[in-house]
Amino acid sequence: MPAAPLYPIPSAPGVVDRAVMRVRALPILCPVCGAPGLARGFGENLRETGRCSRCGATNRNRQVAYVACRALREWSGRPVRSLRAAQALPGLAVYNTEAQGAIHDQLRAAPGYRCSEYLGPDHAPGEIVGDTAHEDLMQLSFADDSLDLVVSSDVFEHVPDPYRAHAEVHRVLRPGGHHVFTVPFHLNGYVDDVRARVGAHGELELLADAIYHDDPVRPDGVLVFTIFGLEMLVRLAELGFATTMYRLRQPARGIVGSNALVFDARRD
């Protein structure tokens, strides 16, 4: 795993984190929209709060955008300071595994942008349902070697076979393309915590107490199949990815808190 600039992650909130939770606001230069403004409304869960006053991006959105901009700088050879600015990169083909939210809003005008939601097993990959494309990450409809950047944020933990999905991402990325993503990750866990699986006949098998995450598409929430450990980095390498794990702390960009982990898996 290539080395990346790492910042110590305290077990308790640091000085900046405590100040942000007290004041509930922070002046930022947002890596999602590229505009100076305020991140407002921080709560105890710093990762999911602190929305940009210009584009509505949360702390987690900014974490993903910051690493995606680094990946695009490597891909393009030119500075990329925000996802909004990335729209102007010639020939860029991006797939976002969500069809809503601040990242989607800033990329949607790019000519090579694609997005989707998972809308259930009754739909075919690539099918348009209403005005939304359906994709199953374990069986993407995209052609081989057709994308430069894939972005997913807290999605792969909900996929029954996440490494089949990572293999699909590897297939559709061009050589040198990047998958920038976040997942629940145990820094001190050696193996993945597989909490559920789909059996041979399509039945759901719970292997531990069920955990559901909030989801904008499914009001009842979405089941967590896997919480990842260091095993993930090994298995991504076996698939042909060179993966960098970033532990971010960039208050000027609105990135605060003790769990700002983002992964950049580059296809060799």
N, C-alpha and C positions, 0 to 999 in steps of 0.2 A: 504494500500500500504506500503510494508516494507520500512523503512528509508534507504537511501543510502547517502554516502558522497557527499554533495552538495557544489558547489562552486558558489559564487555570480556571476551573469551574468550582466555585465554592459550594459547600454543602448547604450553606445558608445564604440569603441575599446579601450582596455586597453593598458598599456605601452608595454607589449609583443606583442600584436596584431599590434600596430602601427609600432613597430620595424620590425616585420616580413613583413609587407606590404612595408616597405621602402627598406629593404635588399632583400626581395623576396626569402629568403632561410633560412633554419633552420636545424642544425644538430640534428638527431633523431636516436632512436632505434625503428625501425618500428614494430608495433604489427601485421602486416600482414605477412611480410616475415621473421621477426626476425633479420634482418641484420642492423648494423649501417650504416648510410649514410646521405644524405642530402635530405630534402624536398625542392623542387625547384619550382619556378614559381608561388608563391603566388600572388593573385590579390585581388581586393576589396571583392570578394566573397570568403572569406577564406575557407568556408566549402567545396567548390567544386574544390579547387586548391591545390597547394603545393604537387606535385607528388614525391613519394619516388624515389630516384635515382637508387635503386636496383630493385624494383618490379612495380613501376608506381602507387602505391596506393595513392589516394587523401586523404585529411583530413577526409572526411566523411567515406571512407573505413577504415581508421585507427580507427575512433570512434567505428564503428561496431565491428571491430576486437578486440579492447581492451575489450569491454563488453563481447563479445563471449568467449574470453579467461578466463575471470572471471567466466562465466557460466560453462565452461568446467572444470575449477579447482574445482568448487563445485561438478560437476557431477563425476569427476574421482578421486578426493581426492589427486591430484598431481599438482605441478605447471605447468601451460601452458602459455608460454611467447609469443607465436605467433601462428597464424593459420597454418603456415608451420609446426611447431612442433606438432600441433594437429593431423597431419596425422598419427603419430605413436601411438595414443591412441588405444588400442585394443578394438574391438567391436563397435567403434563409428559409428553411422549412421547419416549422415548430409544431409539435403536438402537445397539447395540454390535456391531461386526463380529467379536467373539470371544464364545464361550459358555463361557469358563473364565477363571480368574485372579482377582486381587484386585479389579479394577474391577468385573467381573461379579458377584462375591460381594457387593459393597456396594450394587449397584443392583438386584439381581434381585428384591427385594421391592417395588419401586416398581410401582404399578398399570399405568403406561404403558410398562414396560420390555420391549424385544424384543432378542433376540440371535441369532446364527447362526454357523455355520462354512461354509466352502466344502468340500463333500464329493465333488466330482467332476462331470464333465459329464453323467453318466447320470441326474442328479436334476433335477427341475423346481424353479425358484425358489419358495421357500416350503414345499417338501416337508419333512415331518418324517421323519427317519431315526433310528430308535430313539427317543431323547428329545431329539434335536438338530435344529433347523431348518437347512435348507440354503438359502443365498443366494449368487447370483452377483452380485458388485458391478456388473458391466456390464449386469445385467438384474434389478433388484430387483423383488420382488413387492409392495412397498408402494404404496399409493395416492398420487397427487399431493398435495402440501401436507399431509402427515399426521404429520410429525415435527418436533420442536423442537431436538433435539440428536442428532448422529451422532458416535460416538467410534470412532476406529481408531488402532492403534498399530503402526507398522512393518508395514503390510498392503499399501498401494497400490503399493509397489515390486514386488509379486508378481503384479499384475494385468496381463494382456497388453496391454490398452488402458486405461491409468489415467485418461485424460481422458474416455473414455466412462463410466467408473465415477464420476468427479467430476460429470459431467452428470446421472447417475442420482441422486446424492446431492442435487444442486441441485433436481431434480424433486420428490423426496419431502420435502424440507424445506419448512416453512412460511416465508413471508416473515419475515425477522428471525431465522430459525433458524441454528444454528451447526454446522459440522463441525470438531471439534477432533481433530488428528491429528499423528502423527510419521511421517517417512519419511527414508531416507538422503538427505542434501542437501549439495551442494558450495556453500559460501558464495561461492567465487570462480569457480564454473562458470556460464557464461552460458547454455549449452544443456543439455538433459537428455542423459545418457549412456544411450542405449538399447542394452542389451546382448543382448536377445533379442526375438523377435516371433513371431507366429503367421502363417503364410503363407496365401495365398488358398484353399488346399485343406485347411487345418487342421493343416498340418505345422509343427513347431517349427523355427525358424531361429535359430541362435546367431550373434550379430554380434560377440561378444567372448568371452573365456574365461568359462565358466560360474561363477557364484557362487551358492551355496546357503546359506540361513539355517536355523537350527534352528527346528523347528515342532512344537508339542505334538500336532498331529493327524497329521502325516506323519513317521514315524521317519527317513526318508531325507533330510529337509530339503525346502525349497521354493525354487524357482528365482527369482532376481532378474531381472526384465525391465528395470527402469529405476532408475538413480540420478539424482536430480533436481537441477536447477540453477535459476538465476533465471528461466529459461523457464517454470517451473511457475507462478510468480506472475503472469506475463503471461497465461498460458492460463486460469488460474482467473478472472482479471478478465474475460476474454472470455466465460466461461461465466456471469457474473453474480455472482461472489463478490467481497466486499471482504475481503482476507486480511491478517491481522496475523501477523508472524513474531516469536515471543518467544524471546529468548536469556536463559535463566533462571539465576539463582544465588540460591538461598534455603536456606542451610544449616539454618535453624530448621525448615524444612518437609522436610528430608531431601533437598534438591535440590542436588547438588554435581557437580563435573566440568566439563570444558571443552566439552562438546557437548550441552548441554541445550537443544535446539531444538524448539519446538512451534509448530504453525500453527493459527490459528483462522480458518476461512473462513466468513464470514457471508453468507447469502443476502440480497441487496438486496430 
